[in-house]
Every structure is written in structure tokens, then in C-alpha cells.
Amino acid sequence: MKPEQRISISLSNLVLIISSFLLLIILWQVRGLIVLLMTAVVLAASISPLVNLTERIKLPRWLGVIIVYLTLISGLIGAVLTIGPPVFEQIERLLRQLPLFSESIS
């Protein structure tokens, strides 16, 4: 017979394993906040060059931030208003023709 092998785990290793597990649980619980913070950091870093440009023309930084955000939001709204109606029209047309497609397949 083989001799019994004993596995010994030190107290420090046990504490490390448990604390790592607890850290993972905490990170999982605050994942929404982490995503929100990372999005804010990326957004701030991406508009920083444009805000710096507004500072060069002697505008205060806060005004540059507002101008950049309003410009971006206006551009997004304009894109949605331009692209939205044709896309919705095509979706509506597809939904009307869907029964004809299903009849031709079967």
C-alpha cells in the first residue's frame, strides 16, 4: 500500500485564498460602477485634446468642455435623425413582407 500523503496548507495561504475570493465577489458586485468609471475616463481622455484646443483660443476650460459635449451630442442627434427614418422604413417593409417570405420557404 502507498503511504498516505498529507496536504498541509498554511494559515497565510488560507487567508490569501479566502481574501482573493472575497475580492472577486466584491469586484463582481461593483462591476456596473467600474464600467461607468472606465467609460468616464475614456470619454474624458478622448475629449481632452478638443478642450485643450478651445483653451488655446482663450476660452475657459469649463466652457470648452460644454462646447465639446454639446457639439458631440448635436452630432449624434443629427446622425440619428438622418439615418433613423430610412432604417425604420426598411424594418417596417421587412415586417410586412415577412409572411410572404415564410410562405415561399415552406
Secondary structure, 3 states (H helix, E strand, C coil): CCCCCCCCCCHHHHHHHHHHHHHHHHHHHCHHHHHHHHHHHHHHHHHHHHHHHHHHCCCCHHHHHHHHHHHHHHHHHHHHHHHHHHHHHHHHHHHHHHHHHHHHHC
